[in-house]
Amino acid sequence: MVDNIEQRVIDLVTRHSGAYVFRKKKYDTYTAESNIHFDVRLDIDDTEELMDEFFTEFNVERGDFNLKKYYPDVPFSWNPFKKHLVDVPNFTIRMLIESAKAGRWLYD
């Protein structure tokens, strides 16, 4: 069963996902395991807005939260065949839910 905080966090993420195409939600539902970067597909600017609202709405202390950890810079290359692999840590809705319950950011 989904508790109130979990559903409120999921609703917040859904609102920030820009979710309407032809009057149908682009993504019908997210779960706590949904990855904000890969499943919700928010870019760094949208995620920054999401997190600002998250910290305010749920009264969560930011602590050492740094968005660049989850959206690292990727070196630019003019060579289309040269790929830069960047290790991106998990950034899931569950992390927001657990931090909202604790009242502080738990993951940095």
C-alpha positions in Angstrom: 0.0 0.0 0.0 1.3 3.5 -0.9 1.4 5.9 2.1 0.5 9.5 1.9 4.1 10.9 1.7 5.0 8.4 -1.0 2.0 9.3 -3.1 2.6 13.1 -2.6 6.2 12.7 -3.8 5.1 10.6 -6.8 2.5 13.3 -7.6 5.1 16.0 -7.4 7.4 14.2 -9.8 4.6 13.5 -12.2 3.7 17.2 -12.3 7.2 18.1 -13.2 7.4 15.5 -15.9 5.6 17.7 -18.4 3.3 14.7 -19.0 0.7 15.5 -21.6 0.8 14.6 -25.3 -2.6 14.6 -27.2 -4.4 14.8 -23.8 -2.9 11.5 -22.6 -0.3 11.3 -20.0 3.1 10.5 -21.5 3.8 8.3 -18.5 0.8 6.9 -16.8 2.4 6.1 -13.5 5.7 6.2 -11.7 6.8 4.1 -8.8 9.2 4.6 -6.0 11.8 2.6 -8.1 11.5 5.0 -11.1 14.8 6.7 -11.9 14.4 10.5 -12.3 17.0 10.7 -14.9 16.3 7.7 -17.0 12.6 6.8 -16.4 11.1 10.2 -15.8 13.6 11.7 -18.2 13.9 15.1 -16.6 16.8 17.3 -17.7 19.0 19.1 -15.2 16.9 22.3 -15.3 13.6 20.5 -14.7 15.2 18.4 -12.0 16.5 21.6 -10.3 13.0 23.0 -10.2 11.6 19.7 -8.9 14.2 19.5 -6.1 13.7 23.1 -5.1 9.9 22.5 -4.8 10.6 19.1 -3.1 12.8 20.6 -0.4 10.2 23.4 0.3 7.0 21.4 0.1 8.3 18.5 2.3 10.4 20.7 4.6 13.5 18.7 3.9 16.9 20.0 4.9 19.2 20.0 1.8 22.3 19.0 3.6 25.0 18.2 1.1 22.6 17.7 -1.8 24.4 18.5 -5.1 22.5 18.0 -8.3 25.8 17.7 -10.3 26.4 14.4 -8.6 23.3 13.0 -10.5 23.8 15.1 -13.7 27.6 15.1 -14.2 29.2 17.2 -17.0 29.9 15.1 -20.1 33.0 16.2 -22.0 32.1 17.6 -25.5 33.8 16.1 -28.5 33.6 17.0 -32.2 34.3 13.4 -33.0 31.0 11.6 -33.3 32.7 8.2 -32.9 34.3 9.1 -29.6 32.0 8.3 -26.8 32.5 9.5 -23.2 31.1 7.1 -20.7 30.0 8.8 -17.5 29.0 6.9 -14.4 25.7 8.3 -13.2 24.6 7.2 -9.7 21.0 6.1 -9.1 18.6 9.0 -8.5 15.2 7.4 -7.8 11.9 8.6 -6.5 12.5 6.3 -3.5 15.4 8.5 -2.5 13.0 11.5 -2.3 10.4 9.5 -0.4 12.9 8.3 2.3 14.4 11.8 2.6 10.9 13.4 3.0 10.1 10.9 5.8 13.4 11.7 7.5 13.2 15.5 7.0 16.7 15.7 5.6 18.5 14.6 2.4 20.0 11.2 3.2 22.1 10.4 0.2 25.2 12.7 0.0 
